[in-house]
Amino acid sequence: MIDYLCGTLDSKSINSATVDVNGVGYMISIPVSNFSKLPEIGKSVKIYVVETVAGMYNGVTHLYGFLTKEERDMYILIKNEVPATGAKKAMEYIDKISKSFADFKTAVITKNSSMLNNIFGFTKKTAEKLIAALKEKIIAENLVREEKWMGVKINEFTIASEAIEALAALGYKQQQARRTVDKIYGQNNNITLEDLIKKSLQDL
C-alpha cells in the first residue's frame, strides 16, 4: 500500500496531477481545491495517496491524492462511513469541506445542518446524512487548523444564501454562484443583499 509519493510534478490539471518518481509517472486524481496549491511544473511535491481498485478480479488501480494528511484522513473517513459515497463523490465532498476542516468537524459534532448547508454548500438531505454517519467517528480526527466561522451566528450568512438562490434563479449554476458570492461577501460582510447580487453578476 502506498502512503505517499515524493517526486517531481510532471503535469497538472484542475483535478489531476502526474508525479515523476524515479522515472515512473504516477497519475493521481486530486481535489479541485488542491490545484492552486500545487507547485510549478518541475518542482518537487509530496502527495498523500489513497489507492482504490475498480472492477472485479484485481481491476484497475486508481490513485487519489491530497497535499495534507488531514485531507487524506477526512477523505477516507467519508468514503468508508457515509452511505452510498464512492471514491469520486468523497472527492467532491472534500472540495466543499476544504473551506475549513475544523468548522466542518464542529458542525457535524454539534449537528449544525444549517452551517453545513449555508457555508459548505451541502443540501439539507446530504447534511443530515453526514451528521448521522460521522457525528461519533469524526471526534477522533485530529485537525490542527483553526475554526473560521463557529463563533459567528449562522443567520449572519443569510444574505449570502439569498444571493446564491437569486443567482441560481437567473440561470447560473449554484456552485459557480456560491463561489462568486463567497468571494465578494468575504471582502465585505456588511454589504446589502442588492449590492451583493449586483457585484456578483458583474463578476460572473
LINPETA-V66330 format. One record per helix or strand of 2 or more residues. SS is the DSSP state (alpha for helix, beta for strand). FROM is the first residue (numbers start at 1). TO is the last residue. If there is no record, write none. Layout:
ss=SS from=FROM to=TO
ss=SS from=FROM to=TO
This chain:
ss=beta from=4 to=13
ss=beta from=16 to=21
ss=beta from=24 to=30
ss=alpha from=32 to=35
ss=beta from=44 to=54
ss=beta from=60 to=66
ss=alpha from=69 to=81
ss=alpha from=87 to=97
ss=alpha from=101 to=109
ss=alpha from=113 to=118
ss=alpha from=124 to=134
ss=alpha from=138 to=140
ss=alpha from=154 to=169
ss=alpha from=174 to=187
ss=alpha from=193 to=203
